[in-house]
Amino acid sequence: MMPGSRTYLCWKDGTTSSGAIQPKNPACAAAVAKGGTNALYNWFAVLRSDGAGRMSGFIPDGQLCSGGAVVYDFSGFDLARDDWPVTHLTSGATIQFTYNKWAAHPGTFRSYITKDSWSPTRSLAWSDLESTPFDSVTNPPSVGSVGTEDGHYYWDSHLPSGKSGRHIIYTVWQRSDSNETFYSCSDVVFDGGNGQVTGVGDSGNPSPSPSPTRPASPSPSPVATPNTSPSPRVSPSPSPSPNPGGGGACSATYKVVSSWGGGYQGEVTVKAGSSSISRWTASWTQPSGSTITQVWNGTLSQSGSNVSVTNVNYNGSLGAGASTTFGFLANGSSGSTPTLSCSA
């Protein structure tokens, strides 16, 4: 979030008051045209469940910014362009890094900088990064709630000296309790700035730094439990179960994205019917012995095995035939595919 990754700043750039994603920045628009809007609704999910902190030799050159992700299509964020949203920084300065904690995990953040020979119009390769990280921190403090934009880890980082012009800060977040690893590209320019962002929204003027104010008494970083976030063997097994609800106003399709011992990750796609809708609710009966522990891009209501998820403020309005997704984590076995209903 600070310095903002491509997915985070493009999500900020494209999210409208109606909940639709309509990028204004040309690079963000090109990324959406290539891979769709799901990547931005899941801007925090550039990950490999089998990453184990691996970099070169695991993720191919040219796919660093997408992390070679296999669950969502982030390939548009690998495009070699010089018009991505950019954060203005000062070489050698100390700034506060912030990293979203959509789910809380123990682990280590490592940040690398591109070599002076790198050009933003060339696809990023491992050879373009300096060989050692300029910053590394393990289990930094955090504030805010998981599953929200406000929840984040924070720490002070001393930026590399002797840098000028455009660069990429490449950050790898390696969990210590599983193989799950997150990857991100943050476009920066070393021009004497202090965290201002340009290229987001209609205005070409710098926006204030997105770095939140540090709390007076930092709370310790939470220790994740095995069910806090998936560390699955990535084995997508779509199990569509469309069921139009509300007289055809919308339909909901359910699939299991991945599963592991004692839990699984699911995803539901909500699609508007022949007319636009301003809100939606997807409902189903959870398989016996399975309990939902976390939902993102939706608001969960759960009574026994009866589950319903309603839209959040940014994804309730859908044009005719348009769709959005929400994801969830659950304990237990995925079992049989539930029958979903959708009302709008």
Residue pairs with C-beta under 8 A, 6 or more apart in sequence:
1 8
1 98
1 99
1 100
1 152
1 210
1 211
2 87
2 95
2 96
2 97
2 98
2 195
2 209
2 210
2 211
3 87
3 89
3 97
3 169
3 186
3 188
3 195
4 12
4 85
4 87
4 186
4 197
4 210
5 43
5 46
5 171
5 184
5 185
5 186
6 27
6 28
6 31
6 65
6 77
6 84
6 85
6 184
6 185
6 186
6 187
7 39
7 40
7 43
7 44
7 46
7 74
7 77
7 184
8 43
8 44
8 100
9 25
9 28
9 84
9 85
9 197
9 199
9 200
10 23
10 25
10 27
10 28
10 31
10 32
10 40
10 43
10 77
10 84
10 85
11 21
11 40
11 41
11 43
12 85
12 200
12 201
13 23
13 24
13 25
13 28
13 85
13 199
13 200
13 201
14 21
14 22
14 23
14 24
14 25
14 28
14 29
14 32
14 37
14 40
15 21
15 40
15 314
16 22
18 317
19 311
19 313
19 314
19 315
19 316
19 317
19 318
19 324
20 317
20 318
20 319
20 322
21 32
21 37
21 40
21 41
23 29
23 31
23 32
23 40
24 201
24 202
25 83
25 84
25 85
25 199
25 200
26 81
26 83
27 79
27 81
27 83
27 84
27 85
27 199
28 40
28 84
28 85
30 76
30 79
30 81
31 39
31 76
31 77
31 79
32 39
32 40
32 76
33 76
34 73
34 75
34 76
34 79
35 72
35 73
35 74
35 75
35 76
35 77
36 73
37 324
38 72
38 73
38 325
39 72
39 73
39 74
39 76
39 77
41 297
41 315
41 324
41 325
42 72
42 296
42 297
42 325
42 327
44 100
44 102
44 296
45 69
45 71
45 72
45 102
46 65
46 66
46 67
46 69
46 74
46 77
46 182
46 183
46 184
47 67
47 69
47 71
47 180
47 181
47 182
47 183
48 58
48 59
48 67
48 68
48 69
48 70
48 180
48 181
48 183
48 234
49 178
49 179
49 180
49 230
49 231
49 232
49 233
49 234
49 258
50 179
50 233
50 234
51 58
51 67
51 174
51 179
51 180
51 181
51 182
51 183
52 174
52 179
52 181
53 108
53 172
53 174
53 181
54 181
55 126
55 172
56 126
58 68
59 67
59 68
59 183
60 68
61 123
61 124
61 125
61 126
61 127
62 78
62 123
62 124
62 125
63 75
63 78
64 78
64 124
64 125
64 126
64 170
64 183
64 185
65 74
65 77
65 78
65 124
65 168
65 183
65 184
65 185
66 74
66 75
66 76
66 77
66 78
66 183
67 74
67 181
67 182
67 183
67 184
70 234
70 236
71 234
71 236
71 257
71 258
77 185
78 123
78 124
80 120
80 121
80 122
80 123
80 124
81 120
81 121
82 120
82 121
82 166
83 199
84 120
84 187
84 199
85 187
85 197
85 198
85 199
85 200
86 166
86 187
86 188
86 189
86 197
86 198
86 199
87 186
87 187
87 188
87 189
87 193
87 195
87 196
87 197
87 209
88 188
88 189
88 191
88 192
88 193
88 194
88 195
88 196
88 197
88 198
88 206
89 95
89 159
89 188
89 189
89 190
89 191
89 193
89 194
89 195
90 159
90 190
90 191
90 192
90 193
90 194
91 159
91 160
91 161
91 162
91 163
91 164
91 190
92 158
92 159
92 160
92 161
92 162
93 158
93 159
93 194
94 156
94 157
94 158
94 159
95 156
95 157
95 159
95 194
95 195
95 211
96 154
96 155
96 156
96 157
96 211
96 214
97 109
97 111
97 135
97 154
97 155
97 156
97 157
98 152
98 153
98 154
98 210
98 211
98 212
99 109
99 152
99 153
99 154
99 171
99 173
100 149
100 151
100 152
100 153
101 142
101 144
101 146
101 151
101 152
101 153
102 146
102 147
102 148
102 151
102 229
102 296
103 146
103 147
103 224
103 228
103 229
103 294
103 329
104 142
104 146
104 151
104 221
104 222
104 224
104 228
104 229
105 173
105 175
105 176
105 177
105 178
105 180
105 224
105 228
105 229
106 139
106 175
106 176
106 177
106 221
106 223
106 224
107 138
107 139
107 173
107 174
107 175
107 176
107 177
108 136
108 137
108 138
108 139
108 173
108 174
108 176
109 135
109 136
109 137
109 138
109 140
109 153
109 155
109 171
109 172
109 173
110 133
110 135
110 136
110 171
110 172
110 174
111 133
111 134
111 135
111 136
111 157
111 169
111 170
111 171
111 172
112 129
112 130
112 132
112 133
112 134
112 169
112 170
112 171
112 172
113 129
113 130
113 134
113 160
113 163
113 167
113 168
113 169
113 170
114 124
114 128
114 129
114 130
114 167
114 168
114 170
115 128
115 129
115 130
116 163
117 128
118 124
118 128
118 167
118 168
120 166
120 168
120 187
122 128
124 168
124 170
124 185
128 168
129 170
130 160
134 157
134 158
134 159
134 160
135 157
135 158
137 155
137 157
138 176
139 221
140 153
140 154
140 155
140 221
141 153
141 154
141 155
141 218
141 219
141 220
141 221
142 151
142 152
142 153
142 154
142 219
142 221
142 222
143 150
143 151
143 152
143 154
143 212
143 215
143 218
143 219
144 150
144 151
144 152
145 151
146 228
146 294
147 294
147 295
147 296
150 212
152 212
153 221
154 211
154 212
154 214
159 190
163 190
164 190
164 191
165 189
165 190
165 191
166 187
166 188
166 189
167 187
167 188
167 189
167 190
168 185
168 186
168 187
168 188
169 185
169 186
169 188
170 183
170 184
170 185
170 186
171 182
171 183
171 184
171 186
172 181
172 182
172 183
173 181
173 182
173 183
173 184
174 181
175 181
175 224
175 231
177 224
177 226
177 231
178 226
178 231
179 231
180 229
180 230
180 231
193 206
194 209
195 208
195 209
195 210
195 211
196 206
196 207
196 208
196 209
197 206
197 207
197 209
197 210
198 204
198 205
198 206
198 207
200 207
201 207
226 262
226 263
227 262
227 263
227 293
227 329
227 331
228 294
229 294
229 329
230 258
230 260
230 263
230 264
230 265
230 329
231 260
232 257
232 258
232 259
232 260
232 264
232 265
233 258
233 259
233 260
234 258
235 258
235 259
236 255
236 256
236 257
236 258
237 255
237 256
237 259
238 255
238 256
239 254
239 255
239 256
239 337
240 253
240 254
240 255
241 253
241 254
241 337
241 338
241 339
241 340
242 251
242 252
242 253
242 340
243 251
243 252
243 339
243 340
243 341
243 342
244 250
244 251
244 273
244 342
245 251
245 252
245 283
245 340
245 341
245 342
245 343
245 344
246 342
246 343
246 344
248 273
248 274
249 272
249 273
249 275
249 277
249 342
249 343
249 344
250 270
250 271
250 272
250 273
250 277
250 280
250 318
250 342
250 343
250 344
251 270
251 271
251 273
251 342
252 268
252 269
252 270
252 271
252 282
252 284
252 340
252 341
252 342
253 268
253 269
253 271
253 340
254 266
254 267
254 268
254 284
254 337
254 338
254 340
255 266
255 267
255 268
255 269
256 264
256 265
256 266
256 334
256 337
257 264
257 265
257 266
257 267
257 327
258 264
258 265
259 265
259 333
259 334
262 331
262 332
263 293
263 329
263 330
263 331
263 332
264 329
264 330
264 332
264 333
264 334
265 327
265 328
265 329
265 330
266 327
266 328
266 329
266 330
266 334
267 325
267 326
267 327
267 328
268 282
268 298
268 309
268 325
268 326
268 327
268 328
268 340
269 323
269 324
269 325
270 280
270 282
270 311
270 318
270 323
270 324
270 325
270 326
270 342
271 318
271 321
271 322
271 323
272 280
272 318
272 319
272 320
272 321
272 322
272 323
272 344
273 320
273 321
273 344
274 320
274 321
275 320
276 317
276 318
276 319
276 320
276 322
277 316
277 317
277 318
277 344
278 316
278 317
278 344
279 310
279 311
279 316
279 317
279 344
280 310
280 311
280 316
280 318
280 342
280 343
280 344
281 308
281 309
281 310
281 311
281 342
281 343
281 344
282 298
282 308
282 309
282 326
282 340
282 341
282 342
283 306
283 307
283 308
283 309
283 340
283 341
283 342
283 343
284 307
284 338
284 339
284 340
284 341
285 305
285 306
285 307
285 338
285 339
286 292
286 302
286 305
286 306
286 307
286 330
286 338
287 305
287 332
287 333
287 334
287 335
287 336
287 338
288 305
288 335
289 332
289 333
289 335
290 330
290 331
290 332
290 333
290 334
290 335
291 302
291 330
291 331
291 332
292 300
292 302
292 307
292 328
292 329
292 330
293 328
293 329
293 330
293 331
294 328
294 329
295 309
295 326
295 327
295 328
296 326
296 327
296 328
297 312
297 315
297 324
297 325
297 326
297 327
298 309
298 310
298 311
298 312
298 315
298 326
298 328
299 309
299 310
299 311
299 312
300 307
300 308
300 309
300 328
301 307
301 308
301 309
301 310
302 308
309 326
309 328
310 316
311 324
315 324
315 326
318 324
